[in-house]
Amino acid sequence: MDKEINSHYSILIVDDEPLIRESLYEVFRIEGFKARMASSAEEALEIVNNDKVDIVVADLKLPQMTGLELLKEIKKSKPQTEVILATGYGTIETAVDAIKHGAYDYITKPINDNEVKLLIGKIVEKRQILEENRNLRDFIAQRGRNAFCGMTGSSEKMQKIYQLIESVASTNATIFINGESGTGKGLVARAIHESDHNRKGKPFIEVSCGALSETLLESELFGHMKGAFTGAIKDKEGRFEFAKDGTIFLDEIDAFSPALQVKLLRVLQDGVFERVGDNITRKASARIIVATNQNLTELVERGDFREDLYYRINVIMIKLPSLRERKEDIDLLVKYFIEKYSKKNNKKITGISEEVKRILLEHSWPGNIRELENAIEGAVIMAKTEIINRWDIPNVAKFAATATPKLVNGRPLKKILEQPERDLIIAVLNECGWNRNKAAASLGINRTTLYNKMVKYKITDKDRKL
């Protein structure tokens, strides 16, 4: 820890046991923090409400008011104050409950000095990121950028994304990127890697988790030993080993099975793992970035994603806007793609007609930037003049259809065509006893695609046949 930086932060230790309270007080004073002590929650609240307190380390079992009640009161009056709860009666359920109410983290007694110092260090790092964020905000707004690390867009939403990437790049924090398919989650992950001076030039490993079965994914990530399973003819280094001190980007994190979720949680918590079929513990030193187009909160509520893992990966979230939320960027994106594919196809395209511009602005872009790029690539190839016209766009009728959906007996044709697919999915789920892995395999799709369709068609346990 940097004592000069620590001197700007104040810590309050709350414990009714004098030895524990005074021991932590000395630990933090030695590290340069402004430390204070309180023997009860009531005394702690008075200090927090009247003085600047950045971090509170409190025992869960306090006389009269508990540590959890203290946490709730602090978050009401001083939500920016971070709280770490400690107890000798720790359970995952208690930990998750504490984090739900705003605790930064949870430790068990006897308190390990190194563990608590590590947590405090992470809080200080997070505070510095927020401070840098504030300092950069005006600068970014004034400077403005049309592009950043391979991304294109000058909208306010994209300026904030660029700013956030610059703020978090140099940290070791786990980054969670959330956004619809085609919004550029891979570009953001690479931009974070390239903006980190310590990791730039080191491996950037991308893994599309939804494209692999559970066995293959486990082997790809953690490696395996010869004979660990059928087809394992030699020892294999996993992606975590290969990434070394670089970055590993796990796309479609929602595709992780429960068993793999446990292994990833261990990597995030302890930074260690074992190859499949091996008992040697190895260290993971890569920076971890995860992404999904799913709502993980809903998956947690359904029991398909571990709640403690969700909190571990959701340290810093970057929420990517859909293209329909930043249509002011379409003009820039079109120019970029025209230049890119004109050069690639040895053509000289200078722009688009006003009619095409109107069509592109009116389209809802369910496939986001990827869909726009494909449309422009096809139009560049088809164009007979220097200007792209309506008839140059492949499947142009598709774009018009989004503005004026065709109706059959008062219902959109698209909705009518979706019903048979919904019925088929429900039938297969019932045949497989609602085992989603088996159902996905029977349908010939991966589990992530099945989840997407279940969400799209609002398929729930209410559709289960008893």
Secondary structure, 3 states (H helix, E strand, C coil): CCHHHHCCCEEEEECCCHHHHHHHHHHHHHCCCEEEEECCHHHHHHHHHHCCCCEEEEECCCCCCCHHHHHHHHHHHCCCCEEEEEECCCCHHHHHHHHHCCCCEEEECCCCHHHHHHHHHHHHHHHHHHHHHHHHHHHHHHHCCCEECCEECCCHHHHHHHHHHHHHCCCCCCEEEECCCCCCHHHHHHHHHHHCCCCCCCCEEEEEHHHCCHHHHHHHHHCECCCCCCCCCCCECCHHHHHCCCEEEEECHHHCCHHHHHHHHHHHHHCEEECECCCCEEECCCEEEEEECCCHHHHHHHCCCCHHHHHHHCCEEEECCCHHHCHHHHHHHHHHHHHHHHHHCCCCCCEECHHHHHHHHHCCCCCHHHHHHHHHHHHHHHCCCCEECHHHCCCHHHHHHHHCCCEECCEEHHHHHHHHHHHHHHHHHHHCCCCHHHHHHHHCCCHHHHHHHHHHCCCCHHHCCC
